[in-house]
Amino acid sequence: MIVFGILMGMAAICWCRLTQSCCFNRKQRNERIQMEEAKFEEDRATRRVEAEGRRNDRRKRMDVIRQKYGLAPKNPYQVMDDDTEM
């Protein structure tokens, strides 16, 4: 029974090594994970840049609307200048 168990264990190890599955293929698995992480980081960076661009566009549009209706001074530093004159 012990000899049969040893032979089955050796057969399982040989099978895993021949098919390059389980822990014998860690290097390839790690490379794939690193590639996926790099792609994820690139996507995150592009989304961040696009979001920043949209935020700047919204800010510009809101500033134009505020100036149009007189809600914002034409000189954004005018508020600070008024505070220093007192």
C-alpha positions, 0 to 999 in steps of 0.5 A: 500500500505504501509503495502504491502511494509513493508510485501514485505520488511520483506519477502525479508529480511527473504529470504536473511537470509534463503538462506544466500545470500547478506550481511548475508554471509559476513564472509564466503565471507571474508574468501574466499577472504583471502584464495585467497589472501594468495594463490596469495602471495604464488604463487608470492613468488615461482615465485620470488624465481624461477626468482632469481634462473634463474637470478643467472644461467644466471649470472654464464653462462655469467661469464663463457663465459666472462672468456672463451673469456678473457672479464672478469678478473679471479679475479673480484676484480682485477679491484679495485686492479688496481685502488688503485695502481695508 
